[in-house]
Amino acid sequence: MPKPTIAIVGRPNVGKSTFANVG
């Protein structure tokens, strides 16, 4: 799995891609 990168909406990515975290 990709490493937790910068959160787009300000939330830390937990085991998901950067673009996977949308809310």
Residue frames as qw, qx, qy, qz and C-alpha x, y, z in Angstrom:
[[0.000, 0.886, 0.464, 0.000, 0.00, 0.00, 0.00],
 [0.347, 0.644, -0.043, 0.680, 1.16, 3.56, -0.69],
 [0.385, -0.194, -0.514, 0.742, 2.55, 5.49, 2.23],
 [0.063, -0.847, -0.494, 0.187, 0.32, 8.11, 3.88],
 [0.416, 0.272, 0.145, 0.855, 1.04, 11.32, 2.03],
 [0.047, 0.063, 0.199, -0.977, -0.17, 14.89, 2.40],
 [0.189, 0.542, 0.793, -0.201, -3.88, 15.08, 3.10],
 [0.133, 0.393, 0.448, 0.792, -5.85, 17.06, 0.54],
 [0.357, -0.721, -0.369, -0.466, -8.70, 18.03, 2.84],
 [0.161, -0.672, 0.443, -0.571, -6.45, 18.40, 5.86],
 [0.870, -0.334, 0.244, -0.267, -7.06, 14.89, 7.17],
 [0.190, -0.543, 0.807, 0.136, -4.21, 12.37, 7.52],
 [0.753, 0.229, -0.471, -0.399, -4.40, 9.48, 5.08],
 [0.579, -0.371, 0.678, -0.260, -4.75, 6.19, 6.88],
 [0.527, -0.012, 0.832, 0.170, -3.66, 3.34, 4.63],
 [0.541, 0.704, 0.459, -0.021, -5.05, 5.14, 1.58],
 [0.532, 0.303, 0.244, 0.753, -3.67, 7.08, -1.34],
 [0.102, -0.207, -0.142, 0.963, -3.55, 10.86, -1.35],
 [0.342, -0.039, -0.371, -0.862, -6.44, 11.13, -3.77],
 [0.416, -0.302, -0.851, -0.105, -8.36, 8.42, -1.94],
 [0.236, -0.464, -0.600, 0.608, -8.96, 10.63, 1.07],
 [0.027, -0.358, -0.313, -0.879, -11.71, 13.06, 0.10],
 [0.534, -0.549, -0.112, -0.633, -13.49, 13.90, 3.31]]
